[in-house]
Amino acid sequence: MNHSHEKPINVLIVDQPFDADGNETPFGRRWGGERFTLTPEHLAALQAGKTIAVDVMSEYAVFLKLGEGV
């Protein structure tokens, strides 16, 4: 249960992509989704402290960075 004072979950590890087109998802109801695949080059860039910028549906930008201690 997510109470209003708790930070919402916005990153999950899942076994496979799920249908988010108007369906209930682990994040709540969503109306779209895209799948991105990271290459060894992307992973090396993340490990070197870089940030990966991802264009989502030609509408949003998502930025991926490794967590501290990784």
Secondary structure as a PSIPRED ss2 file (coil, helix, strand):
# PSIPRED VFORMAT (PSIPRED V4.0)

   1 M C   1.000  0.000  0.000
   2 N C   1.000  0.000  0.000
   3 H C   1.000  0.000  0.000
   4 S C   1.000  0.000  0.000
   5 H C   1.000  0.000  0.000
   6 E C   1.000  0.000  0.000
   7 K C   1.000  0.000  0.000
   8 P C   1.000  0.000  0.000
   9 I C   1.000  0.000  0.000
  10 N C   1.000  0.000  0.000
  11 V C   1.000  0.000  0.000
  12 L C   1.000  0.000  0.000
  13 I C   1.000  0.000  0.000
  14 V C   1.000  0.000  0.000
  15 D C   1.000  0.000  0.000
  16 Q C   1.000  0.000  0.000
  17 P C   1.000  0.000  0.000
  18 F C   1.000  0.000  0.000
  19 D C   1.000  0.000  0.000
  20 A C   1.000  0.000  0.000
  21 D E   0.000  0.000  1.000
  22 G E   0.000  0.000  1.000
  23 N E   0.000  0.000  1.000
  24 E E   0.000  0.000  1.000
  25 T E   0.000  0.000  1.000
  26 P C   1.000  0.000  0.000
  27 F C   1.000  0.000  0.000
  28 G E   0.000  0.000  1.000
  29 R E   0.000  0.000  1.000
  30 R E   0.000  0.000  1.000
  31 W E   0.000  0.000  1.000
  32 G C   1.000  0.000  0.000
  33 G C   1.000  0.000  0.000
  34 E C   1.000  0.000  0.000
  35 R C   1.000  0.000  0.000
  36 F C   1.000  0.000  0.000
  37 T C   1.000  0.000  0.000
  38 L C   1.000  0.000  0.000
  39 T C   1.000  0.000  0.000
  40 P H   0.000  1.000  0.000
  41 E H   0.000  1.000  0.000
  42 H H   0.000  1.000  0.000
  43 L H   0.000  1.000  0.000
  44 A H   0.000  1.000  0.000
  45 A H   0.000  1.000  0.000
  46 L H   0.000  1.000  0.000
  47 Q H   0.000  1.000  0.000
  48 A C   1.000  0.000  0.000
  49 G C   1.000  0.000  0.000
  50 K C   1.000  0.000  0.000
  51 T C   1.000  0.000  0.000
  52 I E   0.000  0.000  1.000
  53 A E   0.000  0.000  1.000
  54 V E   0.000  0.000  1.000
  55 D E   0.000  0.000  1.000
  56 V E   0.000  0.000  1.000
  57 M C   1.000  0.000  0.000
  58 S C   1.000  0.000  0.000
  59 E C   1.000  0.000  0.000
  60 Y E   0.000  0.000  1.000
  61 A E   0.000  0.000  1.000
  62 V E   0.000  0.000  1.000
  63 F E   0.000  0.000  1.000
  64 L E   0.000  0.000  1.000
  65 K C   1.000  0.000  0.000
  66 L C   1.000  0.000  0.000
  67 G C   1.000  0.000  0.000
  68 E C   1.000  0.000  0.000
  69 G C   1.000  0.000  0.000
  70 V C   1.000  0.000  0.000
